[in-house]
Amino acid sequence: MKDFAKQNLKSFGFNKEIERAEKGQCPFCGSTKVERKDFDDELSWKEFKISALCQKCMNDVFKE
């Protein structure tokens, strides 16, 4: 994560989420299921590389 983005997120109170993502965990739930095999498809894997969200949290966030 770039320092500028990290500082902005910290200023909004996302310290715990940043720490989790830096440890290789989902920033929302703390799951360590973040290997390619844990995702439904390539699009979900790409989203993980951006947001660090696990598949379960992605499903919750991006519900139709």
MDAnalysis code that builds the backbone (N, CA, C; Angstrom):
import MDAnalysis as mda
import numpy as np

u = mda.Universe.empty(192, n_residues=64, atom_resindex=np.repeat(np.arange(64), 3), trajectory=True)
u.add_TopologyAttr("name", ["N", "CA", "C"] * 64)
u.add_TopologyAttr("resid", np.arange(1, 65))
u.add_TopologyAttr("resname", ["MET", "LYS", "ASP", "PHE", "ALA", "LYS", "GLN", "ASN", "LEU", "LYS", "SER", "PHE", "GLY", "PHE", "ASN", "LYS", "GLU", "ILE", "GLU", "ARG", "ALA", "GLU", "LYS", "GLY", "GLN", "CYS", "PRO", "PHE", "CYS", "GLY", "SER", "THR", "LYS", "VAL", "GLU", "ARG", "LYS", "ASP", "PHE", "ASP", "ASP", "GLU", "LEU", "SER", "TRP", "LYS", "GLU", "PHE", "LYS", "ILE", "SER", "ALA", "LEU", "CYS", "GLN", "LYS", "CYS", "MET", "ASN", "ASP", "VAL", "PHE", "LYS", "GLU"])
u.atoms.positions = np.array([
    [0.853, -1.175, 0.000],
    [0.000, 0.000, 0.000],
    [0.896, 1.235, 0.000],
    [0.574, 2.178, -0.835],
    [1.360, 3.399, -0.919],
    [1.179, 4.230, 0.350],
    [2.245, 4.915, 0.737],
    [2.224, 5.686, 1.979],
    [1.115, 6.737, 1.998],
    [0.880, 7.394, 0.876],
    [-0.162, 8.416, 0.817],
    [-1.533, 7.809, 1.113],
    [-1.830, 6.688, 0.473],
    [-3.112, 6.018, 0.701],
    [-3.215, 5.532, 2.139],
    [-2.119, 4.988, 2.654],
    [-2.114, 4.481, 4.026],
    [-2.385, 5.608, 5.017],
    [-1.754, 6.754, 4.837],
    [-1.959, 7.888, 5.745],
    [-3.404, 8.385, 5.678],
    [-3.966, 8.417, 4.474],
    [-5.372, 8.837, 4.340],
    [-6.299, 7.872, 5.060],
    [-6.095, 6.583, 4.863],
    [-6.942, 5.589, 5.527],
    [-6.791, 5.664, 7.046],
    [-5.568, 5.861, 7.521],
    [-5.351, 5.988, 8.966],
    [-6.067, 7.218, 9.520],
    [-6.077, 8.303, 8.754],
    [-6.738, 9.524, 9.230],
    [-8.253, 9.329, 9.366],
    [-8.792, 8.334, 8.659],
    [-10.215, 8.014, 8.773],
    [-10.480, 6.903, 9.788],
    [-9.433, 6.463, 10.493],
    [-9.610, 5.486, 11.557],
    [-9.526, 4.027, 11.136],
    [-8.894, 3.731, 10.017],
    [-8.792, 2.361, 9.522],
    [-7.476, 1.692, 9.919],
    [-6.977, 1.973, 11.104],
    [-5.698, 1.419, 11.550],
    [-5.712, -0.108, 11.613],
    [-6.736, -0.676, 12.223],
    [-6.827, -2.132, 12.369],
    [-6.881, -2.806, 11.003],
    [-7.639, -2.228, 10.084],
    [-7.781, -2.805, 8.751],
    [-6.456, -2.771, 7.994],
    [-5.713, -1.695, 8.121],
    [-4.409, -1.584, 7.469],
    [-3.449, -2.619, 8.039],
    [-3.429, -2.759, 9.355],
    [-2.555, -3.751, 9.991],
    [-2.873, -5.164, 9.504],
    [-4.147, -5.493, 9.422],
    [-4.538, -6.825, 8.946],
    [-4.062, -7.051, 7.513],
    [-4.317, -6.100, 6.633],
    [-3.925, -6.248, 5.232],
    [-2.411, -6.414, 5.110],
    [-1.652, -5.680, 5.912],
    [-0.199, -5.793, 5.868],
    [0.294, -7.149, 6.366],
    [-0.506, -7.817, 7.185],
    [-0.165, -9.155, 7.680],
    [-0.657, -10.259, 6.752],
    [-1.303, -9.890, 5.643],
    [-1.823, -10.881, 4.716],
    [-3.177, -11.418, 5.112],
    [-3.916, -10.645, 5.900],
    [-5.258, -11.029, 6.334],
    [-6.287, -10.136, 5.658],
    [-7.524, -10.620, 5.617],
    [-8.621, -9.791, 5.130],
    [-8.783, -8.609, 6.089],
    [-8.835, -7.379, 5.572],
    [-8.950, -6.230, 6.465],
    [-10.268, -6.166, 7.230],
    [-11.324, -6.799, 6.726],
    [-12.613, -6.752, 7.405],
    [-12.747, -7.817, 8.487],
    [-12.481, -9.073, 8.142],
    [-12.751, -10.163, 9.089],
    [-11.496, -10.812, 9.665],
    [-10.333, -10.526, 9.091],
    [-9.089, -11.102, 9.593],
    [-8.777, -12.483, 9.045],
    [-9.579, -12.978, 8.115],
    [-9.351, -14.304, 7.539],
    [-7.993, -14.374, 6.864],
    [-7.384, -15.546, 6.961],
    [-6.110, -15.768, 6.285],
    [-6.305, -16.592, 5.018],
    [-7.554, -16.799, 4.610],
    [-7.847, -17.544, 3.386],
    [-7.692, -16.602, 2.200],
    [-6.464, -16.342, 1.839],
    [-6.185, -15.365, 0.792],
    [-5.213, -15.928, -0.247],
    [-5.393, -17.190, -0.594],
    [-4.631, -17.797, -1.679],
    [-5.526, -17.865, -2.904],
    [-4.934, -17.984, -4.070],
    [-5.706, -17.996, -5.322],
    [-6.838, -19.019, -5.278],
    [-6.568, -20.186, -4.708],
    [-7.569, -21.257, -4.668],
    [-8.794, -20.903, -3.820],
    [-8.682, -19.894, -2.974],
    [-9.773, -19.512, -2.084],
    [-10.807, -18.592, -2.756],
    [-10.560, -18.200, -4.013],
    [-11.435, -17.253, -4.689],
    [-12.234, -17.925, -5.800],
    [-13.430, -17.388, -6.038],
    [-14.366, -17.988, -6.987],
    [-13.918, -17.902, -8.435],
    [-13.270, -16.794, -8.796],
    [-12.903, -16.588, -10.197],
    [-11.767, -15.576, -10.300],
    [-11.339, -15.346, -11.527],
    [-10.210, -14.435, -11.765],
    [-10.547, -13.004, -11.360],
    [-11.765, -12.569, -11.596],
    [-12.169, -11.215, -11.220],
    [-12.083, -11.017, -9.704],
    [-12.506, -12.011, -8.948],
    [-12.411, -11.928, -7.481],
    [-10.955, -11.871, -7.039],
    [-10.104, -12.643, -7.699],
    [-8.676, -12.647, -7.370],
    [-8.062, -11.270, -7.647],
    [-8.462, -10.654, -8.761],
    [-7.967, -9.312, -9.091],
    [-8.436, -8.294, -8.054],
    [-9.694, -8.420, -7.635],
    [-10.220, -7.509, -6.604],
    [-9.453, -7.675, -5.303],
    [-9.113, -8.918, -4.956],
    [-8.323, -9.156, -3.749],
    [-6.992, -8.412, -3.812],
    [-6.358, -8.404, -4.964],
    [-5.065, -7.723, -5.110],
    [-5.199, -6.220, -4.894],
    [-6.395, -5.681, -5.113],
    [-6.651, -4.256, -4.899],
    [-7.063, -3.987, -3.455],
    [-8.029, -4.753, -2.964],
    [-8.665, -4.441, -1.672],
    [-8.199, -5.313, -0.515],
    [-7.607, -6.473, -0.813],
    [-7.184, -7.461, 0.195],
    [-8.367, -8.144, 0.884],
    [-9.589, -7.986, 0.350],
    [-10.756, -8.627, 0.940],
    [-10.792, -10.108, 0.577],
    [-11.202, -10.954, 1.524],
    [-11.391, -12.370, 1.244],
    [-12.680, -12.544, 0.430],
    [-12.884, -13.733, -0.103],
    [-14.063, -13.987, -0.946],
    [-15.365, -13.758, -0.187],
    [-15.435, -14.204, 1.066],
    [-16.662, -14.034, 1.848],
    [-17.004, -12.560, 2.011],
    [-16.021, -11.744, 2.373],
    [-16.283, -10.316, 2.569],
    [-16.599, -9.635, 1.246],
    [-15.945, -10.056, 0.166],
    [-16.293, -9.508, -1.157],
    [-17.749, -9.782, -1.472],
    [-18.176, -11.026, -1.211],
    [-19.573, -11.389, -1.478],
    [-20.522, -10.518, -0.669],
    [-20.146, -10.217, 0.567],
    [-20.997, -9.371, 1.410],
    [-21.019, -7.923, 0.901],
    [-19.871, -7.415, 0.508],
    [-19.759, -6.016, 0.082],
    [-20.414, -5.802, -1.288],
    [-20.203, -6.737, -2.214],
    [-20.657, -6.550, -3.594],
    [-21.921, -7.328, -3.915],
    [-22.809, -7.503, -2.939],
    [-24.088, -8.175, -3.186],
    [-24.880, -7.427, -4.242],
    [-25.635, -8.170, -5.004],
    [-26.508, -7.523, -5.999],
    [-27.801, -7.121, -5.343],
])
